[in-house]
Amino acid sequence: MSAEIDLERVADLPTQEDAPRNPPATRRLPLFANLAAALFSLGGNAVALVALPIIALTETGSPLAAGVVGVFSTVPLVIGGALGGVLVDRFGYRVSSIVADLASAVTVLAIPLLHATVGLPFGVMLALVFLGGLLDPPGDTAKTSMTPDLAALARWPIERAAGAQAAVQRTAVMLGAGTAGALVAFLGPMPALLVDAGGFAVSALLVACFIPRTARTKSTDGRAQEQSAATRSERGGFVEGLRFVASSPLLRSIVLLVTLTNAIDAAGMTVLKPLYATQVLGDPAQLGFMVGCFAAGALTGSIVFGAVGHRFSGRLMFAACFMVAGTLPYLTMALGAPVPVLLPVLALSGFAAGAINPMISTAMYGLIPDGMRARVFGVTTAGVAATMPLGAFLGGLAAEQLGLVPTLAGCAALYVVLASSPLYLTSFRGLRSST
């Protein structure tokens, strides 16, 4: 079975010759459906990102418990990323996306249902969080891997498709976090998870109804490209993807940088920001608005980067964006900023973060051959998530033992060191030509 949108033969979707019979809107529908599916599934994840730490804090009152929830939600990203890319390449992008989304909906829905009926012990919640996290990487990898082919079908440049993909990711976090903040404020965190499950269900429906089982795409030079199962089976599995990443200095450096900064951000998202909203701001619902402001800024940054970002040095912009996106919010919270100061700062840091993913995606699409996409994206997903469980646990432990303010200051200092690395590591020079 082919992994290219689960394709097995040349199909009836529009090509250049079919343009009179098939208008551009028809050619673009599968791409837009894929982007919309990502919006709903990632939006659901953003709801859980806000609701689960609040549930842990309100049920146990322990920062370490919130850190443990962070561990159980991030360890599966490593496992799912490592195995998911191989499975997606084997069973097909479309099928993998649908199955992963439906399974995620079931595991998320089980948490509020059990809580409302027979009860939800902390250990059972951790098991469901773990299982749900295990299913996310294959679904996300499948949608990401479909993008180049659906962009070719729609006659969209890959840079535009990568920018749209980044904008959708940021929009999903903004809408999901804002929705979660409102739901937590008025109904509590458990009902918010019902919206999370609904997002996954809608995502599966969009892929099933609007992304075809078969398709034909054209490359930029007009030659038809067809991917066969035989070609893919010869490419190897996870190890082959790992070798590809290891052999590319730019990919290797990007994965290492994002892996280390993700450890800090895992602590920030699962422990430090929920604690700040609860203890300093005095309102757990503020976490949703904190995440939403960051995502709103990131969406704006993605759009601006798509319009003018290519004119600047990718290496310099990459370092500057990481510095503002990472160091600024932790430093601001360490200084005890109130809501009127914190939210604009988070929006500004999000604006800087908005350029990071398009730069990385464009570089990866340019470096990875078609038959390797899912497994290389799977390897990178596993790689960048590898330190997140440790970061979440250490964040909870540090906040409990040292206090919130020293932990926030330490995160800001670490970000300064890591964010400046693209300026002096020569392996990042490839960002300029890639972006």
Buried (B, 14 or more C-beta within 10 A) or exposed (E): BBBBBBBBEEBEBBBEEBEEEBEEEBBBBBBBBBBBBBBBBBBBBBBBBBBBBBBBBBBBEEBBBBBBBBBBBBBBBBBBBBBBBBBBBBBBBBBBBBBBBBBBBBBBBBBBBBBEEEEBEBEBBBBBBBBBBBBBBBBBBBBBBBBBBBBBBBBBEBBEBBBBBBBBBBBBBBBBBBBBBBBBBEEBBBBBBBBBBBBBBBBBBBBBEBBBEBBBBBEEEEEEEBBBBEBBBEBBBBEBBBEBBEEBBBBBBBBBBBBBBBBBBBBBBBBBBBBBBBEBBEBBBBBBBBBBBBBBBBBBBBBEBBEEBBEBEBBBBBBBBBBBBBBBBBBBBBEBBEBEEBBBBBBBBBBBBBBBBBBBBBBBBBBBEBBBBBBBBBBBBBBBBBBBBBBBBBBBBBBBEEEBBEBBBBBBEBBBEBBBBBEEBEBBBBBBEBB
